[in-house]
């Protein structure tokens, strides 16, 4: 019986020493590499930012573990898409049937505020706004025959790449007509 216990103990020692030898070869060093890449793309209306982080852990045995994390791409509006300048022509008729015409020039800021002037048979200023969808509403003010007159300018603005196009109608006491113009975003 003592002989069997001794053989069993010796067998356990051999198995234990083999296990220890196998474990000691398993992990001797780790190498971790982390790479972060960030790219930002900006257009007149959108800023897009993408960040990718990649981590690779290598162990000297034969294990390689790779983890890749990609953040969500975010887009944020940056100002009014029609920010820029536009010039064009206006024409119309008075209630007496006289033709009136001229030119106009306006700027649009990053909040969509429209400011400018019109000249021709009437001379005055234009103030209003254009929203991000292109709805244009402004008031033209001119002094005609010693009286201050106001004209409502209403229309639409469209965008094709960097070109702004506007069209619409103007209406005031005693006269009305249309306007068209083009310009560029800033």
C-alpha positions in Angstrom: 0.0 0.0 0.0 2.9 2.4 0.8 4.3 1.5 -2.5 1.1 2.5 -4.3 0.8 5.8 -2.5 4.4 6.5 -3.3 3.8 5.8 -7.0 0.7 7.9 -7.0 2.5 10.8 -5.3 5.4 10.5 -7.8 2.9 10.4 -10.7 1.2 13.6 -9.4 4.6 15.3 -9.1 5.4 14.4 -12.7 2.1 15.7 -13.9 2.4 18.9 -11.8 5.9 19.6 -13.1 4.7 19.1 -16.7 1.8 21.5 -16.1 4.2 24.1 -14.6 6.6 23.8 -17.6 3.7 24.3 -20.0 2.4 27.4 -18.1 5.9 29.0 -17.9 6.2 29.0 -21.7 2.8 30.6 -22.2 3.2 34.3 -21.6 6.5 36.1 -21.5 5.6 39.5 -22.9 2.8 41.7 -24.2 2.9 44.3 -27.0 0.0 46.7 -27.3 -0.4 49.2 -30.2 -3.1 51.8 -30.3 -3.8 53.8 -33.4 -6.3 56.7 -33.6 -7.3 58.3 -36.9 -9.5 61.4 -37.1 -10.7 63.0 -40.3 -12.8 66.1 -40.7 -14.6 67.1 -43.9 -16.3 70.5 -44.2 -18.6 71.7 -46.9 -20.6 75.0 -46.9 -23.4 73.4 -44.9 -22.0 70.3 -43.1 -19.0 69.3 -41.0 -18.4 65.6 -40.8 -16.0 64.1 -38.3 -15.0 60.4 -38.2 -12.7 58.9 -35.5 -11.4 55.3 -35.7 -9.4 53.7 -32.8 -7.7 50.4 -33.4 -5.9 48.5 -30.5 -3.8 45.4 -31.2 -2.4 43.2 -28.3 0.1 40.6 -29.2 1.4 38.0 -26.8 4.6 36.1 -27.4 2.9 32.7 -27.3 0.6 32.6 -30.3 -2.3 34.6 -29.1 -3.3 37.8 -31.0 -6.3 39.9 -29.9 -7.5 42.8 -32.0 -10.2 45.3 -30.9 -11.5 48.0 -33.3 -13.8 50.7 -32.2 -15.4 53.2 -34.6 -17.2 56.3 -33.4 -20.4 57.4 -35.0 -20.1 60.0 -37.8 -21.8 63.3 -36.8 -23.0 66.0 -39.1 -23.8 69.5 -37.9 -25.3 72.3 -39.8 -23.0 75.3 -39.9 -25.0 78.4 -40.7 -27.5 79.2 -43.4 -26.8 77.3 -46.7 -27.6 80.5 -48.7 -24.9 82.6 -47.0 -23.3 84.6 -49.7 -24.2 87.4 -52.2 -26.8 87.7 -54.9 -27.5 90.3 -57.6 -30.1 90.5 -60.3 -32.9 92.4 -62.0 -36.4 93.6 -61.0 -39.2 94.8 -63.2 -42.9 95.6 -62.9 -45.7 98.0 -63.6 -47.4 100.8 -61.8 -51.1 101.0 -61.3 -51.1 103.6 -64.1 -49.4 101.1 -66.5 -45.9 102.5 -66.5 -43.1 100.0 -66.7 -40.5 100.3 -63.9 -37.2 98.3 -63.7 -33.8 98.2 -62.1 -31.2 96.0 -60.4 -30.7 94.8 -56.9 -27.8 93.4 -54.8 -28.1 91.6 -51.5 -25.9 89.7 -49.0 -27.1 86.8 -46.8 -25.2 86.2 -43.5 -24.8 82.9 -41.7 -28.1 83.3 -39.9 -30.1 84.0 -43.1 -30.4 87.8 -42.7 -30.8 89.5 -46.0 -29.5 93.1 -46.5 -28.9 95.1 -49.7 -30.1 97.8 -52.1 -32.2 98.2 -55.2 -31.7 100.9 -57.8 -33.4 101.9 -61.1 -36.8 103.7 -61.3 -37.0 103.3 -57.6 -34.0 103.5 -55.2 -34.0 102.0 -51.8 -32.9 99.3 -49.3 -33.8 95.7 -48.8 -34.0 93.9 -45.4 -35.3 90.5 -44.6 -34.4 86.8 -44.3 -34.1 83.5 -46.1 -34.5 80.3 -44.2 -32.6 77.1 -44.7 -35.4 75.8 -47.0 -35.0 78.8 -49.3 -38.1 80.8 -48.3 -37.2 84.5 -49.0 -39.2 87.3 -47.3 -37.9 90.9 -47.3 -39.1 94.5 -47.3 -37.8 97.1 -49.7 -38.0 100.7 -48.6 -37.8 103.7 -51.0 -38.6 107.4 -50.9 -40.8 108.2 -53.9 -42.2 111.7 -54.4 -41.3 112.6 -50.8 -43.2 109.6 -49.4 -41.6 106.5 -47.8 -42.9 103.5 -49.7 -42.5 99.8 -48.7 -42.4 96.9 -51.1 -42.8 93.2 -50.0 -40.3 91.0 -51.7 -41.3 87.3 -51.4 -39.8 84.4 -53.3 -37.5 81.3 -53.2 -33.8 80.7 -53.2 -32.3 77.5 -54.6 -28.8 76.2 -54.4 -26.8 74.2 -57.0 -23.3 73.5 -55.7 -22.1 77.1 -54.8 -24.6 78.9 -57.0 -27.5 80.7 -55.4 -30.6 81.4 -57.6 -33.5 83.6 -56.4 -36.8 84.5 -57.9 -40.1 86.0 -56.7 -42.4 88.9 -56.7 -42.4 92.4 -55.2 -45.6 94.2 -54.2 -46.2 97.7 -52.9 -48.8 100.5 -53.0 -49.1 101.6 -56.6 -46.7 99.0 -58.2 -45.8 95.4 -58.4 -43.5 93.1 -60.3 -41.0 90.2 -60.3 -37.3 89.7 -59.5 -34.6 87.2 -60.5 -31.0 86.9 -59.5 -28.0 84.7 -59.1 -24.9 84.7 -56.8 -22.5 82.5 -55.0 -22.2 81.1 -51.5 -19.3 82.3 -49.3 
